[in-house]
């Protein structure tokens, strides 16, 4: 399932990154979204997500979250 569809407070692991352009893939990797990495969905605000990844809180648009399979 993609990250934009998960529940709040759930613990997930990144399985795969999907994108049509390499820039999105590289940006997500730079934020810490790499296969095998644990992430926790903290909250949703207006369709956007706040997640903990590698000890940091990161805000993701729902469009970016659709590129991450957990």
N, C-alpha and C positions, 0 to 999 in steps of 0.2 A: 504494500500500500504506500501511497505517497505521503509525505510529511504533512501536507495541508489537510489530510483527512483524519489525523490521529486525535486522541483525547488529551485534555489538559492533565498535567501531573503524571503522565505516562513516561516510562523509561523505555527508550528504543535504541536500536543500533543502526547506523547508516549501512545500507546494503550496496547502494549504487547511486551514482549521479547520472542524470539524463539531461542532455541539452542539445540544441541545434547548433550552437556556436561555442567555440572553445573558451571564450571570455567568461561566460557564466560558470562553466565547469571550474576554471582556474580561480574565479572569485570565491566560489563556495569552498574550494579546497583551502584557500588562504584564510577563510573564516574558521576552519577546523572541521568541516564536513567531509571527512574521508571515510572510505569503507572500513567498517569495524568500530568506528568511534561511537561511544555512548552519548546520547543526547536526552534531555528532559524537557518536555514542553511545559513551560511555566504558566503562560496565559495566552489568551487571544484577545486582540483589541481591533475591532473593525475589520475582521477577516485576516489581519496580520498576526504573526506568531512571535512570542518571546520564548527563546529556548536557551538552555544551558548547554554549552559545548566546550570541552577542554577548560572548564573552570571559569568561563566567561558567559555573560548573558549577551545574546545576539538577537536583534529584531530582524525578522524576515517577512517580506511581502508574501502574500498567498501565491503570487506568480513564481517567486523563487522557490518556495516550499514545494511546488509541484515538480521540481527537478530533482528532488531527493526521495529515493525509495528507502523505506525503513522496514 
